[in-house]
Amino acid sequence: IRESLQVVRSRDPRIHRMPFLDAGHKLGGKKEGGGGSDYHALGAMEVICSSMAKTLQTALHPPDWLQGNYMAVRYEDLVVEPIKTLRQVYGFVNLAVSPEMEKFALNMTSGPGYSSKPFVVSARNATQALSAWRTALSYQQIKQVEAYCHQPMALLGYERVVSPEEVKDLSRTLLR
């Protein structure tokens, strides 16, 4: 419930992008003049990333009852190798992938469309969508996300950016 409330509160339609806040910004209280929207957006990011880190820690170092019952899949793996990843997921749940599903996965990740919106579900070039954040967000915004989400990012093998130039160099992958 706490996470859902944070996310709902962060979805202010007047906010088109997350503004960069100074490095001293703390979520323990609202800064004067900063507005509640920034507070809620950052609060949502903090709560979601913290929850994701805990979930990933449990998945990567599972207790006996969870071993073999959980599979983590990165979006990037599905985009870069859709058939291989789809077969791994289906194999994990003891199902066979149909040719139609393989065709669907290829169409959804290699279609002719383009969207800079990362969560739009449509036939498109997902490789382009994969890096959309690198052109849509400022370097300061990316560093802010990294500050709040460094734990799940590290667990999933995402590298931190070191310069604005590195962000814009789309030929360089940021995955380990």
N, C-alpha and C positions, 0 to 999 in steps of 0.2 A: 504494500500500500504506500509506504514511504517513497519508494522509487517512482511509482505511478504518479503520485502527487507532485513530486519534483518535476517530472517530465511534463505533465499537464501545465504546471505553473510556468515552465520555461517556454511554452509555445505561444508567446505573445505575437500576434500577427503583424504588429508594427515593427518588429525586429526582423530585418532581412539578413543580418549577419551578426555574429557575435563580436562586439567591440572589444578591442584590447584593453585590458585593465592594467594598472600599474603593478609592478612586482610585489608591492606590499599589501595587495588586496587579500583580505582574509574572508572566508565564508562564515566566520563566527558572527558577523554582524554586517549590516548594510552600511556602505560608506555614504556619507552625506553627498547628495548630488549625483550619486552613481545610479540611482534608480533600481527598483526591484527586479526589473527584467534581467539585468546582468547578473544579479545575485541568484535568481532562480535558474538561469541558464547554466551558470557555473556550478550551482548546487546540483543540478541534474547530472551534469557531466561527472562531478565528483562521486555521486552516489552510484551511477551506472558503472563507472570504471572500477570503483571499489568492489562492487558486487561481481563484476566480470572477473576481476583478479582472484577473488575467493573461489568462484566457480572453476576457473582454470586451474588453480592450485589443487583443488579437489580432483579434477579430471586427470591432471598430469601425475598426481601422486595419490591414486585412489585407494580408499579403504577396501578391504576384501570384498565387501558386498557390491561395490561399484565396478571392480575390475572386469573388463570385457563388456560392460554395459553402457559405455559412453564413448562417443567419438566426437572430437573437435575437428571442424573443417574451416579453413580460412577461405574467405571469399576469393582472394587472389589465386589460390590453388584451383578453385573451380573455374575461374576465368582463363588462367594460363593453360591448364590441362583439363578441360571439361569432361571428356570421356573417361580418362583415367580416374579422376576424382569421383565422378558419378558411379563408376563401377566399384570403387572402394566403399562408398556409402551404401550402395545396394548390397554389396557383399557383406558388409557389417551386419545388416539386418536379414541376411540369408535370402535375398531376392536376386533374380536375374534382371538385367537391364534390357528392355525391349529396344529394337532398332528405332521405333518411333520416339522413345524417350531420349535416345542418343541424338537423334535428329533435332528434337526439341531443344536439348541442351546446347547443341552447336548453334542453332538458330538464335537462341537467347543470348549467347555470348559472342557470336561472330556475325550477327545480322548486319544489314547495311545501315541501320540507323545510328544516330549519335545523340547523346544527351550528356550535358555536363552535370546533371543531377544524379548523384550516386545511387539513390534508392528507387529510381524509376524502373518498373518491371516492364520491359518491352524488348522486342528483337532489336539488338543494337551491337555495336562494337564495344564490348565490355572492357576491352583492354584500354580504350580511351577513357571510359567511365572510371576505371580503376585508379587513374591518376588525376581525376577531375579536381580533387581537393587541393592538388598542388598548384593549380592555377586559380582556383576560386578563393582560397584563403591567403591572408597575408602571412609573412614569416612570423610576425608577432602572435597571430592567432594560432599558428601551428605549434609554436613553442608553448603557448598556454595549454593547448590540448595535451601536449607531451608532458607538461608538468602535472596535470591531473590524472593522466592515463598511462604513465610510464610503466606501472606494474603489468597490466594486461598486455601492453605493447611488447614488453620484453619477453613475456611468457610465450607470445605468439610469433616472436622472431622479427618484429619490426624495429628497424634502426631509427635512431633519432637523427634529425637533420642538424647540420652544423653551420650552414650559411644560407642566405637567401638564394645564392647562385645554385647551390645543390638542390634546393627545392624545385627550381625551374628547369633543371637538367633532367628531362623526362627519359633520357637514355640510361640514366642510373637508377637501378632498382634500390628500394629501401627495405628489402626483405633479406633475412638470413636464411 
